[in-house]
Structures are given as structure tokens and as C-alpha cells.
Amino acid sequence: MQVVYHIFPSFRPNIFLQFCPRTRSGQDQDDIEQPQWLQEYVAELQTHGTQAKKAIIYCRYIGQVCKLFGFIMATLGKSAWVNNEKLPKNLIVDMYHSSLDIDSQERVVNSFTTDGNLRCIIATIAFGMGIEVHKVRYIFHWGLSKTIVDYWQEVGRCSRDGEPGTAVLYRTPTRGHVTTDMEFKEMVSGVESGEVPCMREAILSHLWMDEMGPQPVHDEDSCQSTCIEECKCTKCMCCSVCRSRCPCRIQK
């Protein structure tokens, strides 16, 4: 019997793609910076606690996970625990990596995949395939993934229910032993320099295969710079690059 394979990439139009360049150049590799997106999300955790939107922050190595976790915990203070009870099960933010003991891994997964207290996980790629989490509204990348495919798979864990979500790619310096595919580096450099007109289109162009047929033409629909409230046009809902080129943004 002949087996037919249907191959197609996930466009995920419900996920807004945001690129954030380094906040300063030449910083120490071990510094924990405070980009705006991180400040805003930590503030959301402080204000809303267990009602804050779920997020996964992906880091490339365990040391980075630990430093970022320590920074967020220090910033949250008593707000990091439900009812100020300092028990692991009461944490609203935690970390996940391959060196974590099995019991801790299971506790983190159970709390995050159910209606537990946990709202944010800082993790390496160890938190990935085979773990189904609903209602994750933010995927933050603290540095570049190894490849475009890895990045898009991690982004794909955001808003799997079709609701709006946001994926933030924050470019940071990398250690010598952490490698990123040149193809991904060049694409991100193009986004940073303005040479790439659309993040989503650039990503999907690297994932497209001949067997999928003609690649869809990018929708250039945009508003007419008459927006009063938050714009919901195709450009403004696609990625930060497209949003910056929309008439409603240019006129402001």
C-alpha cells in the first residue's frame, strides 16, 4: 500500500512575532539585562499572580536559565509564591532543564500543564517535545535558537488553541560553545538591519519544500492610517517589522 505524506508548515497567524535587538552592545555575557518585554511581563506576574498569562522563556544553556530565574525571583520577592507560602508547589515562576531532578521536573510539568499555580517557566530545549501545554500566551527567546526549525517549533507552543499570542525573539551574545546555524543568524541580521520586510515570510521561506506547492504570496493589506484604537490590520498583527511599516504607525 502506498503511503502518502502531507507536508505543510504551520503559519500560526494568531501569533504576533516580535524582534527585540540587544539593549546595549558589548555587555558582559553573564549580565541579566532588563529589556522592556521582560519588565512588562514581570510586572504582570506581580500584579495578577496566578491569573497572569502563561509564558515560556527559552534559554540556550542551563547557567542562563538559573541567572534569569534568580533575577525574576529577586524582582518578584514575596509575589513569587501564592499566599506568601514559600513552598515549591506555590511558585508562580520556575525553571526546567535536563539537570533538574525527576521529581522537580514532574512537579513543574504538572503545575504548568494543569490549572496549577505556575505561570512562567524559564527553560532549555529540555522542555519541549511530548509536553502539551494549553493557553501559553507568550514565548520568549533569550537568545537565538540553534536553527530556524528549532525556533519555529518552540514558537509553535504558543496559543495552540487559536487565541492571540506573542513570540518575542531577544538577541543576546552567545557563549563559544553555543552555536547557531548561519542561516538563522543571517535572517535575524536582516531583520535587525531592515533588509527583511517580514519575519514570518522570511522564516517560512526557509521551511518551505517543493512538495508543498507554490508558496503563498504575502498579504500586503494594511489600514489607511485612520486607526483610533489598537490597529488589527494584517500588517499590525503579523510581526514587528510589518507593524513598523503600516501607515498607522508611520503617521504617528
Secondary structure, DSSP 8 states (H G I E B T S, - for coil): ------------TTEEEEEE--SSTT--TT-----HHHHHHHHHHHHHGGGS-EEEEEESSHHHHHHHHHHHHHHHGGGGBGGG---GGGBSEEEE-TTS-HHHHHHHHHHHHTTSS--EEEE-TTS-TT---S-EEEEEEES--SSHHHHHHHHTTS-TTSS-EEEEEE-----TT----HHHHHHHHHHHHT--S-HHHHHHHHH--GGG-S----------S--SS---SHHHHHBHHHHHHSHHHHT-
